[in-house]
Amino acid sequence: MTASLDTLVIAAYVFADSFVIPRSGPVGKISDAELIALSVAQAVIGVPSDRQFLGLVERVLPGWFAHLPDQSQYNRRLRRLTPWITTTQLGVAELVATGQVRLVDGTLLSCANYAGCAQQSLFAGQAGYGYCPSKSQWYWGMRLVLMSDRNGVPVGYDLTPAGEREYEATFRLAQAHAGATVFADKGLWGAEYERTDRHPSGHP
């Protein structure tokens, strides 16, 4: 596990160090690129507790980081770095993804369920109402469309209002994987899909 973790942290750091990340205050004892690399590693090895993960780093990567923040500082700085963490995760995923087969599917994510949420929620203007036939339930939220390789490594995602179909998001994701064979469920079947002229391969 240690060797794999070494490689993962190095790869994530190389991606993160290429970003120009604006800062409003002084540079911390641990850089933003180092924090991003740690966050990516934490997500991949599946340790949900920040405290537990920081303790693990000290044991399995001794001497790699001159300074590790405490739990509260780590969590606070990662929230600010979320956009760059996401980009780094996708970059690392592309390195480990295999083959030219890509799987894509979508799921509804509920964002709020109180009266007036469509106007008052922080997701107002982005989320929407959608219906899940399998659960016979309405949601107000977003639709997550995820693309992965055949082993389940995520290589792209998109978020759309819950009421929108998966067509547009799938097309956008497929454009970043030219030459790949994309498999999707019956959500992409039907006359409307067949009439489009936007298949990734250039033809129906």
NUNUPA-207471 format. One line per 4 residues: number of its first residue (from 1); their letters; for each residue x, y, z of N, C-alpha, C. Coordinates in steps of 0.001 Angstrom, whole numbers. Each point is the difference from the previous one (the first is absolute). Layout:
NUM) A) X Y Z X Y Z X Y Z  ...
END
This chain:
1) MTAS) 828 -1198 0 -828 1198 0 863 1249 0  1172 -77 709 839 1180 111 514 441 -1352  444 -962 -826 521 362 -1321 -1082 657 -848  -1202 -542 25 -1095 578 -772 -341 1393 512
5) LDTL) 21 176 1302 -293 1304 580 1082 1007 -378  1253 -424 -10 1089 881 -441 -275 540 -1392  -297 -903 -919 -226 377 -1393 -1203 919 -130  -1047 -314 720 -1221 788 -59 243 1433 470
9) VIAA) 684 148 1132 260 1331 544 893 810 -937  1014 -639 -574 891 703 -930 -766 463 -1230  -811 -878 -575 -762 363 -1200 -958 1138 290  -693 -72 1130 -946 1064 356 735 1316 229
13) YVFA) 1166 -62 623 757 1229 257 461 645 -1308  432 -806 -959 444 547 -1289 -1137 743 -684  -1195 -583 3 -1162 688 -575 -297 1284 769  -71 -98 1320 -397 1139 814 1007 1144 -73
17) DSFV) 1284 -329 -106 1032 1032 -18 -18 810 -1289  -729 -465 -1016 -70 737 -1263 -1067 1091 31  -835 20 1026 -1079 986 89 512 1309 605  -593 1083 -446 213 1294 645 -1216 246 894
21) IPRS) 182 -174 1288 -1104 83 949 103 1323 757  -978 887 -166 66 1297 691 -107 -150 1514  733 841 705 -46 -1 1455 -158 1428 490  -793 170 1038 -206 1333 564 869 253 1221
25) GPVG) 626 -1045 518 827 131 1194 1391 -559 -220  778 -110 1045 1370 -526 -123 15 -1484 -334  1096 -436 -580 164 -1413 -334 140 -803 1291  -713 -1105 82 41 -815 1206 1252 -860 78
29) KISD) 155 -692 1121 1157 -880 177 -70 -1210 -915  -1198 -343 -451 -177 -1058 -995 -679 628 -1200  500 -276 -1186 -494 668 -1203 -1360 -536 -425  -672 785 -854 -1291 -450 -538 174 -1281 -809
33) AELI) 1075 -93 -772 231 -1199 -818 162 -1239 869  705 146 1140 157 -1137 913 -1339 -414 596  -824 981 368 -1314 -312 559 -889 -693 -1025  47 446 -1242 -797 -638 -1049 437 -1446 -188
37) ALSV) 1317 -228 -17 505 -1368 -154 -472 -885 1143  13 538 1216 -481 -767 1151 -1492 -291 -118  -774 981 -442 -1443 -187 -119 -338 -1072 -1023  700 14 -1127 -237 -1012 -1031 335 -1382 534
41) AQAV) 1116 -120 702 381 -1284 575 -1023 -472 1026  -507 920 812 -992 -361 1011 -1261 -558 -647  -443 634 -1082 -1212 -464 -676 204 -1381 -619  1164 -226 -574 247 -1268 -698 106 -1165 982
45) IGVP) 682 199 1117 157 -1116 929 -1210 -143 922  -920 979 -44 -1283 -159 673 20 161 1508  763 975 492 3 285 1436 -855 1245 236  -1219 -125 524 -897 1161 129 414 977 1092
49) SDRQ) 678 -474 1025 373 855 1126 1286 760 -316  -72 1335 48 1203 804 -226 1050 -283 1065  -422 -122 1241 948 -259 1094 718 -1327 -205  -760 -1024 -356 592 -1317 -224 955 27 -1179
53) FLGL) -391 705 -1074 843 44 -1186 1315 720 272  -42 1137 683 1222 742 291 947 -831 864  -554 -789 914 834 -895 788 606 -1095 -848  -764 -485 -984 498 -1039 -898 1152 517 -850
57) VERV) -117 1245 -476 1061 581 -832 1320 31 751  -34 351 1258 1227 74 794 679 -1362 104  -794 -1074 -55 566 -1349 130 485 -561 -1331  -784 173 -1075 341 -665 -1264 839 871 -934
61) LPGW) 17 1324 257 837 889 -816 861 871 924  798 -629 830 804 784 958 1012 887 -718  29 1288 389 962 926 -570 -418 639 -1304  -1157 -405 -564 -436 563 -1276 -491 1432 158
65) FAHL) -620 293 1107 -581 1327 213 605 605 1259  662 1154 -212 664 653 1135 -997 460 1049  -1231 271 -442 -1025 456 938 -1348 -547 -427  -704 -609 944 -1371 -436 -248 -929 855 853
69) PDQS) -1064 541 -588 -920 844 772 -820 -833 965  -632 668 960 -935 -724 848 -1300 -211 -770  -912 -744 587 -1220 -398 -701 -819 1198 -468  -186 992 853 -845 1142 -362 628 827 -1117
73) QYNR) 1300 220 65 670 767 -1048 -23 -758 -1323  206 -1300 72 -23 -846 -1200 -1362 88 -685  -1055 -162 777 -1348 38 -552 -337 1364 -574  380 1058 705 -307 1362 -452 713 329 -1316
77) RLRR) 1245 -354 -112 740 314 -1223 -463 -853 -1175  -395 -1238 260 -473 -849 -1098 -1298 528 -592  -867 574 815 -1247 557 -533 298 1100 -1021  1002 793 248 366 1065 -941 611 -581 -1277
81) LTPW) 618 -1160 113 728 -592 -1129 -839 -993 -804  -1288 -96 295 -851 -1010 -634 86 -26 -1526  -69 1136 -725 60 -68 -1471 1296 -630 -517  1128 301 645 1285 -536 -453 172 -1459 425
85) ITTT) -604 -372 1111 24 -1404 414 -737 -855 -1028  -1166 471 -432 -790 -737 -984 765 -178 -1300  627 1063 -482 767 -72 -1243 1169 -977 137  663 30 1144 1123 -912 236 -469 -1445 45
89) QLGV) -1131 -245 652 -533 -1364 69 -251 -566 -1401  -584 807 -868 -280 -464 -1358 1300 -227 -772  1002 857 222 1279 -197 -672 668 -1291 409  -11 -295 1297 579 -1252 490 -802 -1198 -515
93) AELV) -1325 146 -46 -845 -1093 -484 328 -353 -1449  287 1014 -816 348 -267 -1398 1283 -815 -106  903 172 952 1259 -752 -36 -206 -1481 283  -987 -309 841 -197 -1395 394 -1140 -677 -756
97) ATGQ) -798 775 -738 -1092 -598 -780 574 -877 -1105  -701 -1071 -330 485 -943 -995 -1005 -158 -1131  515 -386 -1178 -836 -333 -1139 -699 1198 -617  -812 -292 -1010 -763 1010 -729 -1496 -151 200
101) VRLV) -393 -794 992 -1415 -164 321 -338 953 1137  -1084 766 -186 -444 928 1025 -1470 -273 325  -317 -45 1286 -1357 -227 476 -539 1307 557  -1248 321 -306 -577 1247 482 -1411 -252 517
105) DGTL) -324 634 1116 -1335 -144 570 -276 1225 865  -1261 207 314 -385 1157 801 -857 -407 1176  0 831 1017 -838 -230 1166 -462 1340 565  -1158 -1 622 -551 1222 572 536 214 1417
109) LSCA) 360 1244 303 480 367 1323 -948 1045 587  -626 -313 1103 -893 959 655 825 1060 718  -311 1271 -249 731 1105 631 -759 608 1163  -1319 -2 -59 -820 573 1067 -1429 -503 -170
113) NYAG) -771 16 1090 -1385 -487 -86 -945 793 890  314 1278 229 -888 815 818 -758 975 -896  -1095 512 506 -830 921 -778 800 1250 -377  -53 344 -1277 706 1183 -470 1464 -217 -301
117) CAQQ) 448 -1256 7 1425 -266 -214 459 445 -1385  -899 -40 -985 388 389 -1358 382 1472 -86  -474 795 964 349 1423 14 1022 338 1089  13 -737 1089 801 370 1157 1305 -778 134
121) SLFA) 91 -1171 -590 1196 -825 149 1191 629 -703  1198 -362 458 1224 450 -662 122 -585 -1409  -785 -1050 -282 8 -613 -1325 -1037 627 -934  -737 1007 480 -1003 668 -837 662 545 -1257
125) GQAG) -641 -259 -1146 561 421 -1275 851 -1065 -652  353 -1028 747 798 -1093 -561 -748 -1329 61  -647 -264 1117 -743 -1247 147 -1367 106 -670  -705 -1107 -71 -1332 -35 -590 -745 -1225 487
129) YGYC) -1256 -136 -422 -813 -1148 389 193 -1134 -1002  141 -1203 545 137 -1177 -841 -738 -1173 614  -358 -977 -832 -783 -1157 446 823 -1266 -170  21 -820 1046 689 -1288 -38 -1036 -1108 -147
133) PSKS) -121 -612 -1196 -1018 -1041 -207 197 -1221 890  1257 -378 254 237 -1209 778 -487 137 1436  1 1225 527 -472 244 1362 -1353 698 44  -541 325 -1186 -1271 736 -93 23 1228 896
137) QWYW) 1055 783 -146 216 1119 913 532 1217 -753  -496 1187 400 492 1261 -543 1147 521 863  978 591 -646 1130 601 691 148 1453 -430  502 824 897 494 1318 -395 1496 -28 244
141) GMRL) 759 58 -1072 1437 -118 158 729 -21 -1328  1045 -797 -64 871 -65 -1167 50 -1432 -525  400 -120 -1257 257 -1317 -576 1508 -139 -212  585 -999 631 1421 -286 -181 163 -997 -1133
145) VLMS) 768 374 -1010 319 -903 -1108 1485 -329 97  308 -1275 176 1373 -442 255 487 -913 -1114  1244 214 -435 634 -867 -994 1194 -694 651  139 -1281 -273 1109 -772 563 558 -959 -1035
149) DRNG) 1168 -604 301 473 -1078 -841 -703 -1287 434  325 -1106 -619 -733 -1240 292 307 -542 1395  1063 504 640 336 -423 1354 -618 900 1060  -729 1043 -449 -650 890 951 801 1223 386
153) VPVG) 1136 242 -668 792 1200 289 -720 1207 -601  -429 982 799 -726 1163 -547 936 891 -802  -398 329 -1218 839 832 -862 -705 1293 -412  -1210 223 471 -707 1238 -311 -1375 -2 613
157) YDLT) -512 1199 250 -1354 108 548 -590 1342 -392  -1308 101 107 -696 1255 -260 -1210 63 927  -366 1205 392 -1181 228 818 -975 868 -768  -1242 -442 -91 -1033 750 -700 -1234 74 888
161) PAGE) -935 912 -270 -1261 0 750 -686 -1364 -99  -665 -407 1063 -568 -1349 64 -976 -293 -1129  -687 1020 -510 -987 -227 -1047 575 -196 -1378  1287 269 -195 605 -155 -1321 413 -1448 -224
165) REYE) -107 -438 -1251 422 -1355 -335 1519 -78 -65  511 -1181 -185 1443 -218 39 686 246 -1340  -781 302 -1050 580 146 -1339 1157 988 -37  -296 1263 369 984 1059 -151 1247 -271 822
169) ATFR) -178 -420 1249 1152 -280 854 853 -1129 -579  -651 -1023 -539 742 -1117 -587 789 443 -1221  -593 838 -831 722 512 -1160 1233 788 428  -164 844 1011 1140 797 464 1117 -896 527
173) LAQA) -357 -1011 761 1014 -905 537 674 -800 -1102  -778 -452 -980 555 -811 -1086 987 784 -854  -191 1302 -117 903 814 -806 1421 -3 540  163 -257 1274 1339 -50 595 637 -1379 -139
177) HAGA) -729 -949 -618 513 -1363 -148 -178 -459 -1440  616 732 -901 -91 -335 -1426 536 -1404 -253  -716 -766 -782 412 -1356 -328 -485 -1051 984  -592 421 1104 -493 -959 982 -1361 -549 -425
181) TVFA) -297 -1219 415 -1313 -599 -182 -802 228 1267  -1087 757 -107 -775 410 1163 -1242 -870 134  -190 -577 1174 -1189 -790 300 -864 770 990  -1289 127 -306 -949 676 886 -1267 -834 85
185) DKGL) -849 315 978 -1230 -769 160 -1097 548 -902  -1214 -480 184 -1093 364 -890 -412 1459 117  593 748 944 -291 1415 92 424 767 -1242  851 -611 -822 443 635 -1238 -663 -619 -1216
189) WGAE) -1021 -801 202 -737 -554 -1120 -1164 908 -359  -516 -187 -1196 -1223 705 -373 158 853 -1240  -1143 468 -512 -13 751 -1255 772 1309 107  -99 675 1153 699 1279 139 1509 -188 -130
193) YERT) 522 -1055 603 1435 -277 -81 401 -345 -1429  -806 -793 -680 331 -403 -1364 -1 1175 -957  -771 1044 288 -48 1157 -890 1181 939 183  761 -180 1079 1120 909 231 1124 -291 -980
197) DRHP) 820 1024 -233 1145 -138 -883 1284 221 798  -6 -528 1236 1102 329 884 574 -1238 670  -54 -1119 -701 592 -1220 544 1506 163 75  669 -518 1053 1434 146 111 761 -523 -1205
201) SGHP) -514 -1047 -657 683 -555 -1156 -288 758 -1275  -946 944 53 -334 793 -1167 -1134 -569 -802  -527 -1162 402 -1128 -595 -727 -818 -822 977  -1271 -289 -300 -851 -796 892 577 -1381 235
END
